[in-house]
Every structure is written in structure tokens, then in C-alpha cells.
Amino acid sequence: MSKSTPKGPLTPAVFHILLAVYAGERHGYEIMQQVEEDSRGAVKMGPGTLYGSLDRMIAAGLVVRSNTRDPRRI
């Protein structure tokens, strides 16, 4: 199965997720907290948006799952 490539500009969710994981690996809940902190409360990302976006980002090669023993880390 080939990876899809992102087309067009990043969605706001993808942009905020990339900012949140730039400094290092995080769990989903940590990503949601970081997004809220980075946006000073303006963006509150729910689990549906987060995990749907992460699935698409992984498929597009924008992020990879962590190689640690915890498969929930990105």
C-alpha cells in the first residue's frame, strides 16, 4: 500500500498537531493539552478530530508512530 501525499494547505488541526509534536513524542491526551496551551485556549481539540487527523497524517507520512514500547505515542 502506498502512502498518500498531502495536497493543498494544512488544515488547522494538522497544523496544531505538528506544532504540538515538534519538540518530541507525546500521547494523544498530551497533544490535545499542548494544542490548547499553544493556542491560549482558542483551540480545543477533541479525540475524534485528533485521532482522525493522526491517522491521515500517518498515511501521508507527516508523522510516524513512536518506536517506544507504547504504541499510543506519536
N, C-alpha and C positions, 0 to 999 in steps of 0.2 A: 504494500500500500504506500503510495507516495504522499509526501506532505503537501498540504495546500499552501499557497503563498498569500500573504496579506495583500489586499487590494484597496487602494484608497487610504484616506487618513485613518488614524487610530480612533476608536470610539473612546469616549470619556472614561468608561470602565477600564478598558485596556490600558490607557494612559496612566490612570491612577494605580493600577495593579503593578505596572512596570516600575513606577516610582517607588512603590512600597517594597518591592523585592530587589531593588538595585543594590542595596547595601548587604544583602545576604539572604540566606534561606529563611522562610517563615511558614508557619502553619496558616491555614485558611483564616482562622479567627484573628491571628496576628495581622494578617493582610488587611482584614476589614477594619481593625483598630487603627492601623497605620494610615489607611486611606482617610479615615475620619480625622485623625490628627493632622495629617498633611494638608487637608482641605479646611482646617479650622472649623470642622463640624458642618461644612456646606454639603459634603457628600457622605451619605450613609449607605454603604453597600450591603445588600442582603446576601444570604448564602446562594440563592438561585442565580443572581447576577454574577457573583464571584465564581462559582464553580462552572457555570455555563461558559463564562469568558475564559477561564483557565483551560477548559477542555479545548476550546477553539485555538487558544494561544499555543498549547502544546502541539496540536495538529499542524499549526502553521510554523512551528519551530521557533517561536518567540521566547518560550521558556521551556525548561525541562524539569522533570521530577528529580528530586534530590536523590543522590546515591547513598544517603544515610539509611539506617535500618528503618526509619519511619517513612512509609510511602505517602504520607499526607503532606510532606514538605515539598515546596516548590523552590 
